[in-house]
Amino acid sequence: MPNYRHDWPSIIAEFKQSGLSQNAFCKQKGLALSSFNHQFRRQQNQITSPFVRVAVDEPKSPALDADGKHESILLEVGTCKIHWPSQLPVESLARFVKHLS
């Protein structure tokens, strides 16, 4: 098969419906088994990832709590809690979270 971009999510969905082994499916479709395996694992990792995408609006000025201290952003997953100062740039938080994965 020519080397061009495949619609991997559709191909993997078709494979799951086919009942064929990966080897048989790839032979039938003319796909490289190694490429299929790579994309299949990549999709499975995305599905099972405990992380979710979060959009955060950056406040115009740092928020203060009742005591006049800067508020923090609380990230909580299971028993892990991370307090992130709200006055720090959102981009820093995004880089931090990216490095955790």
Backbone as a chain_set.jsonl record, in Angstrom:
{"seq": "MPNYRHDWPSIIAEFKQSGLSQNAFCKQKGLALSSFNHQFRRQQNQITSPFVRVAVDEPKSPALDADGKHESILLEVGTCKIHWPSQLPVESLARFVKHLS", "coords": {"N": [[0.849, -1.173, 0.0], [0.548, 2.28, -0.74], [2.629, 4.831, 0.767], [1.008, 6.845, 2.666], [-1.026, 9.068, 4.632], [-3.045, 7.347, 6.901], [-6.412, 6.733, 7.999], [-6.315, 6.038, 10.943], [-7.908, 5.684, 13.371], [-10.381, 4.831, 12.271], [-9.557, 2.563, 10.856], [-8.645, 0.93, 12.947], [-11.019, 0.618, 14.389], [-12.469, -0.821, 12.486], [-10.893, -3.13, 12.416], [-11.354, -4.145, 15.015], [-14.005, -4.866, 14.765], [-13.825, -6.855, 12.91], [-13.005, -9.419, 13.776], [-10.746, -10.735, 13.082], [-7.287, -11.805, 13.358], [-4.535, -9.603, 14.171], [-2.47, -9.913, 12.338], [-3.734, -11.279, 10.16], [-5.689, -9.386, 9.465], [-4.099, -7.174, 8.716], [-2.74, -8.256, 6.499], [-4.915, -8.683, 4.808], [-5.759, -6.057, 4.352], [-3.522, -4.903, 3.31], [-1.679, -3.618, 4.946], [1.188, -2.587, 6.827], [2.241, -4.635, 9.389], [3.785, -3.79, 11.574], [3.368, -1.003, 11.577], [0.626, -0.925, 12.018], [0.51, -2.154, 14.574], [1.893, -0.232, 16.09], [0.183, 2.025, 15.886], [-2.14, 0.946, 16.963], [-1.375, 0.377, 19.642], [-0.791, 2.969, 20.419], [-3.311, 4.199, 20.283], [-4.665, 2.682, 22.224], [-3.234, 3.433, 24.516], [-3.981, 6.095, 24.716], [-6.658, 5.843, 25.293], [-6.637, 4.574, 27.772], [-5.38, 6.351, 29.443], [-4.971, 8.085, 32.509], [-5.137, 10.804, 32.578], [-6.808, 13.836, 31.776], [-7.775, 16.313, 29.397], [-7.633, 19.702, 30.23], [-9.037, 22.892, 30.263], [-8.091, 26.082, 31.19], [-9.008, 29.243, 32.249], [-7.098, 32.089, 32.442], [-6.846, 34.228, 35.202], [-7.441, 37.799, 35.31], [-6.165, 39.292, 37.264], [-4.224, 38.223, 40.069], [-6.044, 36.117, 42.26], [-7.264, 36.695, 45.55], [-7.53, 35.188, 48.747], [-9.73, 35.17, 51.686], [-7.977, 35.936, 53.704], [-6.207, 37.593, 52.469], [-4.192, 36.339, 51.112], [-2.618, 34.824, 48.245], [-4.67, 32.83, 46.186], [-4.693, 29.306, 45.377], [-4.482, 26.887, 42.742], [-6.016, 23.816, 42.848], [-5.048, 20.634, 42.06], [-6.273, 17.458, 41.854], [-5.96, 14.04, 41.962], [-7.058, 10.998, 42.685], [-5.454, 10.136, 45.622], [-3.517, 12.024, 45.446], [-2.577, 15.36, 45.747], [-2.048, 18.534, 44.399], [-1.092, 21.766, 44.945], [-1.206, 24.668, 43.173], [0.14, 27.789, 42.718], [-1.995, 30.476, 41.946], [-1.093, 32.807, 40.77], [0.96, 32.169, 39.073], [1.928, 31.652, 35.639], [-0.415, 30.11, 33.402], [0.67, 28.572, 31.4], [2.958, 27.505, 32.551], [1.88, 25.699, 34.359], [0.681, 23.946, 32.53], [2.976, 22.884, 31.241], [4.144, 21.601, 33.445], [2.209, 19.609, 34.078], [2.314, 18.168, 31.703], [4.874, 17.063, 31.854], [4.483, 15.254, 33.849], [3.198, 13.109, 32.713]], "CA": [[0.0, 0.0, 0.0], [1.37, 3.485, -0.795], [2.919, 5.447, 2.055], [0.283, 8.085, 2.88], [-1.714, 9.081, 5.93], [-4.218, 6.486, 7.042], [-7.395, 7.096, 9.025], [-6.07, 4.948, 11.894], [-9.048, 5.36, 14.242], [-11.367, 4.045, 11.512], [-8.96, 1.26, 10.546], [-8.628, 0.139, 14.18], [-12.415, 0.266, 14.671], [-12.8, -1.888, 11.54], [-10.191, -4.334, 12.885], [-12.055, -4.671, 16.19], [-15.254, -5.467, 14.297], [-13.557, -7.927, 11.938], [-12.805, -10.734, 14.389], [-9.508, -11.301, 12.559], [-6.055, -11.498, 14.081], [-3.89, -8.426, 13.607], [-1.705, -10.352, 11.171], [-4.659, -11.551, 9.055], [-6.319, -8.122, 9.08], [-3.114, -6.362, 7.996], [-2.519, -8.867, 5.18], [-6.111, -8.445, 3.998], [-5.848, -4.636, 4.019], [-2.265, -4.434, 2.731], [-1.03, -2.729, 5.908], [2.376, -3.097, 7.509], [1.879, -5.059, 10.733], [4.485, -2.948, 12.549], [2.665, 0.291, 11.626], [-0.664, -1.166, 12.662], [0.754, -2.369, 16.002], [2.261, 1.057, 16.681], [-1.014, 2.861, 15.975], [-3.071, 0.275, 17.873], [-0.894, 0.635, 21.011], [-0.922, 4.408, 20.656], [-4.717, 4.471, 20.554], [-4.995, 2.056, 23.504], [-2.644, 4.257, 25.566], [-4.785, 7.311, 24.84], [-7.927, 5.465, 25.907], [-6.456, 4.18, 29.168], [-4.644, 7.374, 30.181], [-5.763, 8.663, 33.593], [-5.149, 12.253, 32.448], [-7.811, 14.435, 30.904], [-7.422, 17.664, 28.956], [-8.315, 20.726, 31.018], [-8.865, 24.267, 29.798], [-8.13, 26.995, 32.324], [-8.968, 30.664, 31.919], [-6.173, 32.792, 33.326], [-7.489, 35.422, 35.758], [-6.823, 39.066, 34.933], [-5.248, 39.614, 38.36], [-4.225, 37.102, 41.009], [-7.141, 36.107, 43.218], [-6.853, 36.653, 46.951], [-8.517, 34.581, 49.627], [-10.237, 36.065, 52.731], [-6.853, 36.412, 54.51], [-5.339, 38.421, 51.657], [-3.141, 35.517, 50.5], [-2.953, 34.375, 46.894], [-5.311, 31.52, 46.098], [-3.967, 28.343, 44.552], [-5.261, 25.935, 41.962], [-5.852, 22.487, 43.42], [-5.165, 19.497, 41.149], [-6.448, 16.292, 42.707], [-6.2, 12.767, 41.281], [-6.951, 9.988, 43.729], [-4.961, 10.694, 46.885], [-2.476, 13.009, 45.145], [-3.057, 16.74, 45.669], [-1.02, 19.505, 44.061], [-1.546, 23.154, 45.034], [-0.439, 25.464, 42.224], [-0.169, 29.214, 42.936], [-2.776, 31.01, 40.823], [-0.414, 33.925, 40.112], [1.916, 31.66, 38.081], [1.308, 31.527, 34.306], [-1.079, 28.852, 33.087], [1.581, 27.792, 30.56], [3.842, 26.759, 33.454], [1.087, 24.57, 34.849], [0.535, 23.001, 31.421], [4.262, 22.189, 31.088], [4.292, 20.74, 34.608], [1.319, 18.455, 33.897], [2.833, 17.396, 30.562], [6.04, 16.306, 32.314], [4.025, 14.17, 34.731], [2.711, 11.958, 31.942]], "C": [[0.897, 1.239, 0.0], [1.537, 4.095, 0.594], [2.222, 6.808, 2.134], [-0.462, 7.973, 4.203], [-2.95, 8.198, 5.889], [-5.148, 7.061, 8.094], [-7.356, 5.99, 10.076], [-7.231, 4.678, 12.841], [-10.107, 4.517, 13.533], [-10.844, 2.646, 11.202], [-8.982, 0.37, 11.785], [-10.042, -0.269, 14.574], [-12.863, -0.882, 13.76], [-12.14, -3.204, 11.959], [-10.939, -4.964, 14.056], [-13.357, -5.355, 15.811], [-15.022, -6.728, 13.466], [-13.465, -9.322, 12.548], [-11.54, -11.427, 13.902], [-8.349, -11.033, 13.512], [-5.448, -10.254, 13.444], [-3.15, -8.783, 12.324], [-2.621, -10.556, 9.96], [-5.303, -10.263, 8.549], [-5.358, -7.278, 8.245], [-2.822, -6.926, 6.608], [-3.689, -8.565, 4.255], [-6.187, -6.997, 3.513], [-4.582, -4.082, 3.383], [-1.538, -3.445, 3.63], [0.211, -3.386, 6.479], [1.978, -3.417, 8.949], [2.537, -4.174, 11.784], [3.802, -1.583, 12.684], [1.328, 0.15, 12.339], [-0.483, -1.323, 14.174], [1.076, -1.059, 16.712], [1.01, 1.92, 16.902], [-2.038, 2.27, 16.952], [-2.67, 0.538, 19.322], [-1.059, 2.106, 21.372], [-2.365, 4.77, 21.015], [-5.129, 3.885, 21.906], [-4.44, 2.883, 24.656], [-3.445, 5.531, 25.781], [-6.091, 7.003, 25.567], [-7.755, 5.21, 27.399], [-5.714, 5.216, 30.003], [-5.525, 7.947, 31.289], [-5.872, 10.187, 33.503], [-6.243, 12.701, 31.497], [-7.362, 15.841, 30.552], [-8.278, 18.668, 29.734], [-8.011, 22.084, 30.415], [-9.041, 25.187, 30.998], [-8.073, 28.418, 31.803], [-8.076, 31.351, 32.929], [-6.868, 34.047, 33.865], [-6.721, 36.688, 35.362], [-5.843, 39.533, 36.006], [-5.308, 38.462, 39.353], [-5.353, 37.235, 42.028], [-6.583, 36.017, 44.63], [-7.945, 35.989, 47.771], [-8.908, 35.579, 50.719], [-9.106, 36.648, 53.579], [-5.89, 37.299, 53.72], [-4.178, 37.667, 51.025], [-3.599, 35.099, 49.11], [-3.597, 32.992, 46.953], [-4.456, 30.603, 45.244], [-4.968, 27.48, 43.805], [-4.979, 24.569, 42.567], [-6.076, 21.445, 42.338], [-5.237, 18.258, 42.032], [-6.791, 15.08, 41.845], [-5.991, 11.683, 42.321], [-6.528, 10.642, 45.031], [-3.878, 11.749, 46.681], [-3.111, 14.395, 44.999], [-1.876, 17.659, 45.371], [-1.658, 20.886, 44.123], [-0.631, 23.994, 44.15], [-0.825, 26.934, 42.418], [-0.86, 29.818, 41.714], [-2.084, 32.161, 40.116], [0.629, 33.464, 39.094], [1.214, 31.494, 36.74], [0.722, 30.13, 34.074], [-0.164, 27.958, 32.243], [2.533, 26.964, 31.412], [3.133, 25.527, 34.006], [0.934, 23.514, 33.757], [1.817, 22.215, 31.2], [4.475, 21.203, 32.226], [3.47, 19.457, 34.45], [1.821, 17.564, 32.771], [4.009, 16.534, 31.002], [5.661, 15.174, 33.264], [3.64, 12.918, 33.944], [3.818, 11.177, 31.298]], "O": [[1.92, 1.243, 0.685], [0.702, 3.902, 1.478], [2.79, 7.816, 1.713], [-0.515, 6.904, 4.81], [-3.779, 8.284, 4.982], [-4.712, 7.795, 8.981], [-8.226, 5.12, 10.113], [-7.521, 3.509, 13.099], [-10.667, 3.594, 14.126], [-11.586, 1.666, 11.273], [-9.301, -0.815, 11.689], [-10.249, -1.387, 15.045], [-13.549, -1.802, 14.204], [-12.755, -4.267, 11.869], [-11.137, -6.178, 14.086], [-13.77, -6.316, 16.461], [-15.914, -7.566, 13.335], [-13.815, -10.305, 11.895], [-11.284, -12.576, 14.262], [-8.422, -10.148, 14.365], [-5.796, -9.889, 12.321], [-3.199, -8.041, 11.343], [-2.328, -10.07, 8.868], [-5.446, -10.071, 7.342], [-5.735, -6.734, 7.206], [-2.673, -6.17, 5.648], [-3.505, -8.237, 3.083], [-6.629, -6.739, 2.394], [-4.555, -2.926, 2.96], [-0.86, -2.539, 3.144], [0.273, -4.609, 6.599], [1.438, -2.56, 9.649], [1.907, -3.84, 12.788], [3.674, -1.065, 13.794], [0.948, 0.991, 13.153], [-1.211, -0.717, 14.961], [0.583, -0.808, 17.812], [0.814, 2.475, 17.984], [-2.713, 3.003, 17.675], [-3.517, 0.883, 20.145], [-1.425, 2.441, 22.499], [-2.608, 5.551, 21.935], [-5.866, 4.527, 22.655], [-5.108, 3.025, 25.68], [-3.573, 5.998, 26.912], [-6.57, 7.81, 26.363], [-8.614, 5.578, 28.201], [-5.445, 4.966, 31.178], [-6.69, 8.264, 31.051], [-6.618, 10.797, 34.268], [-6.558, 12.011, 30.527], [-6.649, 16.484, 31.322], [-9.489, 18.496, 29.872], [-6.862, 22.389, 30.095], [-10.023, 25.082, 31.733], [-7.196, 28.762, 31.011], [-8.273, 31.214, 34.136], [-7.413, 34.838, 33.095], [-5.516, 36.649, 35.113], [-4.802, 40.107, 35.687], [-6.336, 37.794, 39.465], [-5.589, 38.308, 42.583], [-5.574, 35.358, 44.878], [-9.133, 36.197, 47.527], [-8.462, 36.725, 50.682], [-9.253, 37.743, 54.122], [-4.86, 37.714, 54.252], [-3.273, 38.283, 50.463], [-4.795, 35.027, 48.826], [-3.134, 32.104, 47.669], [-3.602, 31.059, 44.484], [-6.133, 27.363, 44.185], [-3.821, 24.209, 42.774], [-7.16, 21.37, 41.758], [-4.358, 18.034, 42.864], [-7.771, 15.085, 41.1], [-4.871, 11.471, 42.786], [-7.164, 11.59, 45.494], [-3.373, 12.309, 47.655], [-4.054, 14.581, 44.231], [-0.832, 17.569, 46.016], [-2.645, 21.151, 43.437], [0.581, 24.026, 44.358], [-2.0, 27.282, 42.295], [-0.375, 29.691, 40.59], [-2.434, 32.479, 38.979], [1.136, 34.281, 38.326], [0.014, 31.22, 36.709], [1.286, 29.119, 34.491], [-0.215, 26.734, 32.355], [2.881, 25.843, 31.041], [3.72, 24.449, 34.103], [1.044, 22.319, 34.031], [1.764, 21.003, 30.993], [4.939, 20.086, 31.998], [3.978, 18.356, 34.662], [1.76, 16.339, 32.874], [4.129, 15.389, 30.566], [6.438, 14.239, 33.458], [3.745, 11.801, 34.452], [3.559, 10.184, 30.62]]}, "num_chains": 1, "name": "protein.A"}
